[in-house]
Amino acid sequence: MALASERTPLDAIESLRVAVTERAARLFSGFQHRRAMQRIARFSDHGLQDIDLERDWDGSIIPRQR
């Protein structure tokens, strides 16, 4: 591993680019998950059972307990 004094500005920019890309991917994944869960939350109880899910006592969607 290179010492901090041996690193070039391009290395620092590349590290920053990688960190920002990873964070953006994580944020986008969370956004997609929330959108999917909002769509599923509108399903009827019967519709949830068709895809092996059910509504818990607090309204959350969980895998169906058999």
Phi and psi in radians as a Rosetta constraint file:
Dihedral C 1 N 2 CA 2 C 2 CIRCULARHARMONIC -1.335 0.35
Dihedral N 2 CA 2 C 2 N 3 CIRCULARHARMONIC 2.549 0.35
Dihedral C 2 N 3 CA 3 C 3 CIRCULARHARMONIC -1.181 0.35
Dihedral N 3 CA 3 C 3 N 4 CIRCULARHARMONIC 2.753 0.35
Dihedral C 3 N 4 CA 4 C 4 CIRCULARHARMONIC -1.023 0.35
Dihedral N 4 CA 4 C 4 N 5 CIRCULARHARMONIC -0.600 0.35
Dihedral C 4 N 5 CA 5 C 5 CIRCULARHARMONIC -1.252 0.35
Dihedral N 5 CA 5 C 5 N 6 CIRCULARHARMONIC -0.365 0.35
Dihedral C 5 N 6 CA 6 C 6 CIRCULARHARMONIC -1.554 0.35
Dihedral N 6 CA 6 C 6 N 7 CIRCULARHARMONIC -0.201 0.35
Dihedral C 6 N 7 CA 7 C 7 CIRCULARHARMONIC -1.322 0.35
Dihedral N 7 CA 7 C 7 N 8 CIRCULARHARMONIC 2.509 0.35
Dihedral C 7 N 8 CA 8 C 8 CIRCULARHARMONIC -1.619 0.35
Dihedral N 8 CA 8 C 8 N 9 CIRCULARHARMONIC 2.817 0.35
Dihedral C 8 N 9 CA 9 C 9 CIRCULARHARMONIC -1.024 0.35
Dihedral N 9 CA 9 C 9 N 10 CIRCULARHARMONIC -0.540 0.35
Dihedral C 9 N 10 CA 10 C 10 CIRCULARHARMONIC -1.144 0.35
Dihedral N 10 CA 10 C 10 N 11 CIRCULARHARMONIC -0.621 0.35
Dihedral C 10 N 11 CA 11 C 11 CIRCULARHARMONIC -1.115 0.35
Dihedral N 11 CA 11 C 11 N 12 CIRCULARHARMONIC -0.715 0.35
Dihedral C 11 N 12 CA 12 C 12 CIRCULARHARMONIC -1.144 0.35
Dihedral N 12 CA 12 C 12 N 13 CIRCULARHARMONIC -0.717 0.35
Dihedral C 12 N 13 CA 13 C 13 CIRCULARHARMONIC -1.137 0.35
Dihedral N 13 CA 13 C 13 N 14 CIRCULARHARMONIC -0.719 0.35
Dihedral C 13 N 14 CA 14 C 14 CIRCULARHARMONIC -1.114 0.35
Dihedral N 14 CA 14 C 14 N 15 CIRCULARHARMONIC -0.738 0.35
Dihedral C 14 N 15 CA 15 C 15 CIRCULARHARMONIC -1.068 0.35
Dihedral N 15 CA 15 C 15 N 16 CIRCULARHARMONIC -0.746 0.35
Dihedral C 15 N 16 CA 16 C 16 CIRCULARHARMONIC -1.134 0.35
Dihedral N 16 CA 16 C 16 N 17 CIRCULARHARMONIC -0.730 0.35
Dihedral C 16 N 17 CA 17 C 17 CIRCULARHARMONIC -1.073 0.35
Dihedral N 17 CA 17 C 17 N 18 CIRCULARHARMONIC -0.760 0.35
Dihedral C 17 N 18 CA 18 C 18 CIRCULARHARMONIC -1.104 0.35
Dihedral N 18 CA 18 C 18 N 19 CIRCULARHARMONIC -0.783 0.35
Dihedral C 18 N 19 CA 19 C 19 CIRCULARHARMONIC -1.098 0.35
Dihedral N 19 CA 19 C 19 N 20 CIRCULARHARMONIC -0.752 0.35
Dihedral C 19 N 20 CA 20 C 20 CIRCULARHARMONIC -1.167 0.35
Dihedral N 20 CA 20 C 20 N 21 CIRCULARHARMONIC -0.714 0.35
Dihedral C 20 N 21 CA 21 C 21 CIRCULARHARMONIC -1.089 0.35
Dihedral N 21 CA 21 C 21 N 22 CIRCULARHARMONIC -0.776 0.35
Dihedral C 21 N 22 CA 22 C 22 CIRCULARHARMONIC -1.105 0.35
Dihedral N 22 CA 22 C 22 N 23 CIRCULARHARMONIC -0.744 0.35
Dihedral C 22 N 23 CA 23 C 23 CIRCULARHARMONIC -1.139 0.35
Dihedral N 23 CA 23 C 23 N 24 CIRCULARHARMONIC -0.723 0.35
Dihedral C 23 N 24 CA 24 C 24 CIRCULARHARMONIC -1.115 0.35
Dihedral N 24 CA 24 C 24 N 25 CIRCULARHARMONIC -0.697 0.35
Dihedral C 24 N 25 CA 25 C 25 CIRCULARHARMONIC -1.115 0.35
Dihedral N 25 CA 25 C 25 N 26 CIRCULARHARMONIC -0.714 0.35
Dihedral C 25 N 26 CA 26 C 26 CIRCULARHARMONIC -1.135 0.35
Dihedral N 26 CA 26 C 26 N 27 CIRCULARHARMONIC -0.741 0.35
Dihedral C 26 N 27 CA 27 C 27 CIRCULARHARMONIC -1.120 0.35
Dihedral N 27 CA 27 C 27 N 28 CIRCULARHARMONIC -0.753 0.35
Dihedral C 27 N 28 CA 28 C 28 CIRCULARHARMONIC -1.132 0.35
Dihedral N 28 CA 28 C 28 N 29 CIRCULARHARMONIC -0.692 0.35
Dihedral C 28 N 29 CA 29 C 29 CIRCULARHARMONIC -1.094 0.35
Dihedral N 29 CA 29 C 29 N 30 CIRCULARHARMONIC -0.742 0.35
Dihedral C 29 N 30 CA 30 C 30 CIRCULARHARMONIC -1.109 0.35
Dihedral N 30 CA 30 C 30 N 31 CIRCULARHARMONIC -0.697 0.35
Dihedral C 30 N 31 CA 31 C 31 CIRCULARHARMONIC -1.087 0.35
Dihedral N 31 CA 31 C 31 N 32 CIRCULARHARMONIC -0.790 0.35
Dihedral C 31 N 32 CA 32 C 32 CIRCULARHARMONIC -1.089 0.35
Dihedral N 32 CA 32 C 32 N 33 CIRCULARHARMONIC -0.713 0.35
Dihedral C 32 N 33 CA 33 C 33 CIRCULARHARMONIC -1.100 0.35
Dihedral N 33 CA 33 C 33 N 34 CIRCULARHARMONIC -0.786 0.35
Dihedral C 33 N 34 CA 34 C 34 CIRCULARHARMONIC -1.076 0.35
Dihedral N 34 CA 34 C 34 N 35 CIRCULARHARMONIC -0.736 0.35
Dihedral C 34 N 35 CA 35 C 35 CIRCULARHARMONIC -1.096 0.35
Dihedral N 35 CA 35 C 35 N 36 CIRCULARHARMONIC -0.746 0.35
Dihedral C 35 N 36 CA 36 C 36 CIRCULARHARMONIC -1.118 0.35
Dihedral N 36 CA 36 C 36 N 37 CIRCULARHARMONIC -0.746 0.35
Dihedral C 36 N 37 CA 37 C 37 CIRCULARHARMONIC -1.183 0.35
Dihedral N 37 CA 37 C 37 N 38 CIRCULARHARMONIC -0.581 0.35
Dihedral C 37 N 38 CA 38 C 38 CIRCULARHARMONIC -1.139 0.35
Dihedral N 38 CA 38 C 38 N 39 CIRCULARHARMONIC -0.697 0.35
Dihedral C 38 N 39 CA 39 C 39 CIRCULARHARMONIC -1.136 0.35
Dihedral N 39 CA 39 C 39 N 40 CIRCULARHARMONIC -0.783 0.35
Dihedral C 39 N 40 CA 40 C 40 CIRCULARHARMONIC -1.158 0.35
Dihedral N 40 CA 40 C 40 N 41 CIRCULARHARMONIC -0.619 0.35
Dihedral C 40 N 41 CA 41 C 41 CIRCULARHARMONIC -1.076 0.35
Dihedral N 41 CA 41 C 41 N 42 CIRCULARHARMONIC -0.423 0.35
Dihedral C 41 N 42 CA 42 C 42 CIRCULARHARMONIC -1.430 0.35
Dihedral N 42 CA 42 C 42 N 43 CIRCULARHARMONIC -0.144 0.35
Dihedral C 42 N 43 CA 43 C 43 CIRCULARHARMONIC -1.171 0.35
Dihedral N 43 CA 43 C 43 N 44 CIRCULARHARMONIC 2.619 0.35
Dihedral C 43 N 44 CA 44 C 44 CIRCULARHARMONIC -1.259 0.35
Dihedral N 44 CA 44 C 44 N 45 CIRCULARHARMONIC 2.899 0.35
Dihedral C 44 N 45 CA 45 C 45 CIRCULARHARMONIC -1.038 0.35
Dihedral N 45 CA 45 C 45 N 46 CIRCULARHARMONIC -0.682 0.35
Dihedral C 45 N 46 CA 46 C 46 CIRCULARHARMONIC -1.147 0.35
Dihedral N 46 CA 46 C 46 N 47 CIRCULARHARMONIC -0.713 0.35
Dihedral C 46 N 47 CA 47 C 47 CIRCULARHARMONIC -1.099 0.35
Dihedral N 47 CA 47 C 47 N 48 CIRCULARHARMONIC -0.654 0.35
Dihedral C 47 N 48 CA 48 C 48 CIRCULARHARMONIC -1.136 0.35
Dihedral N 48 CA 48 C 48 N 49 CIRCULARHARMONIC -0.708 0.35
Dihedral C 48 N 49 CA 49 C 49 CIRCULARHARMONIC -1.101 0.35
Dihedral N 49 CA 49 C 49 N 50 CIRCULARHARMONIC -0.576 0.35
Dihedral C 49 N 50 CA 50 C 50 CIRCULARHARMONIC -1.098 0.35
Dihedral N 50 CA 50 C 50 N 51 CIRCULARHARMONIC -0.475 0.35
Dihedral C 50 N 51 CA 51 C 51 CIRCULARHARMONIC -1.927 0.35
Dihedral N 51 CA 51 C 51 N 52 CIRCULARHARMONIC 0.451 0.35
Dihedral C 51 N 52 CA 52 C 52 CIRCULARHARMONIC 1.026 0.35
Dihedral N 52 CA 52 C 52 N 53 CIRCULARHARMONIC 0.695 0.35
Dihedral C 52 N 53 CA 53 C 53 CIRCULARHARMONIC -2.197 0.35
Dihedral N 53 CA 53 C 53 N 54 CIRCULARHARMONIC 2.855 0.35
Dihedral C 53 N 54 CA 54 C 54 CIRCULARHARMONIC -2.596 0.35
Dihedral N 54 CA 54 C 54 N 55 CIRCULARHARMONIC 2.850 0.35
Dihedral C 54 N 55 CA 55 C 55 CIRCULARHARMONIC -1.612 0.35
Dihedral N 55 CA 55 C 55 N 56 CIRCULARHARMONIC 2.249 0.35
Dihedral C 55 N 56 CA 56 C 56 CIRCULARHARMONIC -1.367 0.35
Dihedral N 56 CA 56 C 56 N 57 CIRCULARHARMONIC 3.023 0.35
Dihedral C 56 N 57 CA 57 C 57 CIRCULARHARMONIC -1.043 0.35
Dihedral N 57 CA 57 C 57 N 58 CIRCULARHARMONIC -0.497 0.35
Dihedral C 57 N 58 CA 58 C 58 CIRCULARHARMONIC -1.634 0.35
Dihedral N 58 CA 58 C 58 N 59 CIRCULARHARMONIC 0.101 0.35
Dihedral C 58 N 59 CA 59 C 59 CIRCULARHARMONIC 1.648 0.35
Dihedral N 59 CA 59 C 59 N 60 CIRCULARHARMONIC -0.134 0.35
Dihedral C 59 N 60 CA 60 C 60 CIRCULARHARMONIC -1.270 0.35
Dihedral N 60 CA 60 C 60 N 61 CIRCULARHARMONIC 2.714 0.35
Dihedral C 60 N 61 CA 61 C 61 CIRCULARHARMONIC -1.673 0.35
Dihedral N 61 CA 61 C 61 N 62 CIRCULARHARMONIC 2.209 0.35
Dihedral C 61 N 62 CA 62 C 62 CIRCULARHARMONIC -2.306 0.35
Dihedral N 62 CA 62 C 62 N 63 CIRCULARHARMONIC 2.823 0.35
Dihedral C 62 N 63 CA 63 C 63 CIRCULARHARMONIC -1.058 0.35
Dihedral N 63 CA 63 C 63 N 64 CIRCULARHARMONIC 2.521 0.35
Dihedral C 63 N 64 CA 64 C 64 CIRCULARHARMONIC -1.172 0.35
Dihedral N 64 CA 64 C 64 N 65 CIRCULARHARMONIC 2.292 0.35
Dihedral C 64 N 65 CA 65 C 65 CIRCULARHARMONIC -1.549 0.35
Dihedral N 65 CA 65 C 65 N 66 CIRCULARHARMONIC 2.116 0.35
